[in-house]
Amino acid sequence: MKRETQCLHAGYTPKNGEPRVMPIVQSTTYCFDSTEHIAQLFDMPTEYMYSRFANPTVDAVEKKIAALEGGVGAMATSSGQAASLLSILNLCNAGDSFIAASTIYGGSVNLFAVTLKKLGIECIFVDAEASEEELQKAFKENTKAVFGETLANPALTVFDIEKFANLAHKNGVPLIVDNTFATPMLCRPIEWGADIVVHSTSKYMDGHALQVGGIIVDGGTFDWTNGKFPEFVEPDESYHGVSYTRDFGKMAYIIKARMQLMRDFGCYPAAHSAFLLNLGLETLPVRMKQYCENALTVAEYLEKSPFVKSVNYPGLSDNPFHERAKKYLPDGTSGVISFSIKGGREAAVKFMDNLTLASNVVHVADIRTCVLHPASATHRQLTDEQLVAAGIDAGMIRLSVGLENVEDILADLDRGFAALEK
């Protein structure tokens, strides 16, 4: 099936007499005929046993997103942050390190630089535009992964997936790509060499600001038997000696994440949340096309404004990442625009506070147009140096263009700019 069809049909296929629409299995608990059956599941929980591990409704959405990304399996989580966290913890122990592009979501920066550091895991931040020779210097003997973001939030740099995949594989480690803003409608990182894909499903996949969630997709492409990942090969005594590579083959990574990390952290989404997410996924192809069309119109408008210092949108022909976007995101570069207003923080806040259609919210990638001042909100915890590294200045506004008539969006921006003349 093509991706547009997968959004409607993948993951759930009703049998004779069953509901056409994916049902909500609102239960934590499943019944079994024997104690022995339950005992076997505690050795290897590969069936529905308890909804901290898996749930039929969530499972259907996991299968759908795995199909959309071209992966072999997926595991949903209670948030995008949880997906990013578990994607790393599945590979790194205390004393290990991993590499991440500096231009990633501010929450991810804090998670990697502060919280994981407390657990003894080092994140080595790199300039994603550095040469391969320079990037190679960041790798250590204990480096276990590389992490990047297809379209960085909010810097909107375009990650060179192929370059980093080659570099990661040269060093015997997997590449993890956060594909939240692009979604598989605009880019499928696994096709460019990524091994693992994560999403905050709260964004475009949901689209309606209804549920917080995340997902990890296993590409099934990495060789975990290369000697750097003994936990995938050696017997897991907490599951009576299961070997993930031996017993699960290409799905070793995602099964290990579920059997070890979801078992212990329990950050699994509710069935109803998955049902709402599925409704969003069903319209994802048509929504992404319109987001991209509206955003390009708005970006071109902003470029002409005398109040705007700079506009960052890879869909613009003069954007430094435009050529790379044409390679990785030929169908568009999402509905998110970053632009900086002349006058810095004070002018940016005044502009935003005078908008009436756009919502000033701590959210992005919604069906409704919304704005955010990153330096005051999502990236508030970053130092001035980290803000610069993330491509953010005090006058930057993150504009998430919605699905309203684009003329109404432009009229609202006019109201904001008019306030700066007073």
Buried (B, 14 or more C-beta within 10 A) or exposed (E): EEBEEBBBEBBBEEEEEEEEEBBBBEBEEBEEEEEEEEEBBEEBBBEBBBBBBBBBBBBBBBBBBBBBBBBBBBBBBBBBBBBBBBBBBBBBEEEBBBBBBBBBBBBBBBBBBEEBEEEEBBBBBBEBBEEEEEBEEBBBEBBBBBBBBBBBBBBBBBBBBBBBBBBBBEBBBBBBBBBBBBBBBBBBBBBBBBBBBBBBBBBBBBBBBBBBBBBBBBBBBBBBBEEBBEBBBEEBEEBEEBBBBEBBEBBBBBBBBBBBBBBEBEBBBBBBBBBBBBBBBBBBBEBBBBBBBBBBBBBBBBBEBEBBBBBBBBBBEEBEBBEBBBEBBEEBBBBBBBBBBBBBBEBBBBBBEBBEBBBEBEBBBBBBBBBBBBBEEBBEEBEEEBBEBBBBBBBBBBBBBBBBEBEEBBEBBEBBBEBBEE
